[in-house]
Amino acid sequence: MAFRGSLAEPGGRNAAWFDSVIFDHSFFRVLWDNFATVIPGKLYRCNHPTPARLARYQRRYGIRTLINLRGHRQCGSDALSRDAAEKLGIIHIDMAFESRGAPHRDRILRFAEIYRTLQTPALMHCKSGADRAGLASGLALIFEGGSAADALAQLSLRYGHFSKSRTGILDAFFRLYARDAEGRIPFLDWVATEYDEEALRATFKASGLSSFITDRVLVRE
């Protein structure tokens, strides 16, 4: 089921909440907000925030930009957070990443451009705040001069990330950079000229059990 209505319609907000809680599994996110600091005073990460949580983050951290790593979706969670950002005067940016595929070159480069002109403090979210939020946080740290090891620390069980599942291809991406290019060529130059998505996809192997947990038990995107 997808929420395709408008929050302005009679019953629209209730329908959005129903879709968010039941079909987008936001009842999990009521219990676990998964909020963390990536760069103090500049960049934060979390799972998909409710309107109340977004307002709380703005009051506490001065959030000026919300980056939606899920991309624009027809679901109640998207409609509610998009509406909340507008009411709070927060810039909303759609920057979709995948969680189970080799990171796309063009999306990394687009994210780099977004990051270069970002109005901060900024908050990034995906659905669970584990995989795509970890990828984007790792990329941001590298943009700031950090290492592949710094980036990999953003993909950890602390955030609910399972490196042995299909989402472990995100870890493999940073390990590939560390092995083939770190210290030899700037990261974005490597992405633009040497990084091979197809080769990474072909060589990565996931654990069936870990993938079952993330895909079926935790119902990750």
N, C-alpha and C positions, 0 to 999 in steps of 0.2 A: 504494500500500500504506500502511496505517496501523497503528501499534502500539497494540493494544487490550488487551494483557496487563497483568500486574502484575510489578513488579520483584521481588516476594517469591516468585513462582512459580519452580519449577525451570527454569533456562535463561532466565528473564525478563529479567535484566540483559543477557545476551548478545544476546537478541533486540532489546532496546531500542537497544543500541549498533549492531547491524546496520542497523536502520531509520534511526538517526540518521546514520550514515556514508553509506549507499547512497542512501536515499530523501530524506533531509533535507539532503544535501550537506554534512555537517559536516566532511568531509575538506578542504574549502576553508578552514574556520575553524581547523583545526589549523595551517595555514600563515599565516593572517592573523587576528589577534584583534581588530583594529579598536577597541581600547580607547582612550578619550580622556577627559580631564577637561572637564566642563561648568562646574561651579562648584567651585573648590578646597575640599576638605574637606566638601563637601555632596552633590554630584551628579556621577555618572560615566555613561558610555555605552559600549556594546560590541555586537558581534554575539552570537548565542546562546552563552553560555558552557558549556564542559564542566564537570563537577563539580570537576575538578582546578583549572581556572582560577578558578572561583568561590571555592574555598577559598583560593587564592593572593590574590585580590582582597580577601577578607575580612581576611586576615593583614596585608596591606600598607596597606589604606585603611580598615579598620574597618567594612566594609559591614554595615549593619543591615537594609536593605530591598532586595529585588529586584523590579523592576517589569517584568512580561512584556508587552511591547507587541504581541505576536502574539495574545494571548488564549489561553485554554485550548485546546490542540490534541491530537488523538490521534496523537502521534508520539513516537519514542524520545527526541528531544532534550528535549521538554517533560517527559516522565516523569523523565528523568535529572536535569535542573536543578531540578525541583520537589522531588525526593527529596533532592538535595544541600542545597538551602536548608533543608529541615526538619531535616536532620542537623546543619547548622551553626548552627541557631537563628536563621536569617535570615527575616524576614517576607517572604512571597511575595504579590504583588498582580498580578492579571490586569487589564490596562488595554489593550484591543485598539484599535488604530488601523488605518486603511487606508493603503496606500502609493500607490494609483492613483486614488483618488476624492477629491473635495472633502472636507476634514475636516468631520466631522459636528459640528454645534453641541452636541448633548447629550454627546458624548464629550469635547469640549474642556472643557465645564463640569464634567463628572465628574472629569476629570484635574486641573482647578484645585482641586477639593475634596480630592482625594487628596493633591495637593502641599501644600495648606495644613496638613494634619495629618501629613505624612510624617515617619517616624523616619529620620533621616539619620546617617551618610552612606548614600546610596542609589545603586544601580546600575540603569540601564535597558537593556533589550536588545530587539531584534527578531530577525529571522533573520540578516540581513547587517550590521546596525548602520549602515545607510546612509540609509534613507528614513524609516521610522517613528521610529527613534531620533533622526534629525535633526529631525523635526517636534516630537517631545516635548521635545527639548533646546531648540529655539527657543522653544517655549511657556514652558518653565521660565524662560528668560532674560527673557522679557517679563513674567512674573509677578513677577520680581525687580526690575523697573523698567528693563529693557533695551529696546532699540529693535528695530524690524523688521529693520534692517541687522544687528544682533547675531544675530537669529534666523536670517536667511538664511545667515550664515556657518556655521551648523551643517548646512546642506544644501550640501555641496561635494564635488568630486571627491576631495578628501583622504580622505573616508569612503566613497568608491565611489558617490556619488550623481550621477546624470545628469539635469541640469536640463532637457534637451531631450526626455527620454523621457516616458512617461505619468506617471512619478513627479514630474515637474516641476510638476504641479498643486499640490504642497505649497509650492514656491517662490511660485507664483502667489497662493496664499492670503496669505502674508506681504506680498507686494507690493500686494495689494488693500487690506490693512489700512493699509499705509504711504501709499497714494494717497488713500484715502477717509476715514480716521479718525484716524491717528496725530497726537497733539497736540491733537485736537479732543474726543475722547471716550475714556474708559478702555477698554482692550482688551476686558475681559470684558463690559462694557456693550455694546460694539460687537458682540461675538459673540452676545450674548443678544437684541439688539433690531434690529440692522441687517444683519448678515452673511447673505448669500443663497447658500446652497450650490448651488442649481440654476443660478443665473446664472453662478457661477464655473465650474461643470461645462460649461455650454453655450458659454462663450467660450474655454476653454482648448484649445489645439491642440498636439499632441505631434509630434515627429519620428519617422517610421517606423523609420529606421535606429537611433536611440538606443533606441527601445522594443524593437527586435529584440535589441539587445545585452543589455539588462536582463532581458527576458522569456525569451529563448531561449538566449543564450550564458551569462549569469550565473545564470539560473534563479532570479530573485528572486520573492518573493511579491507 
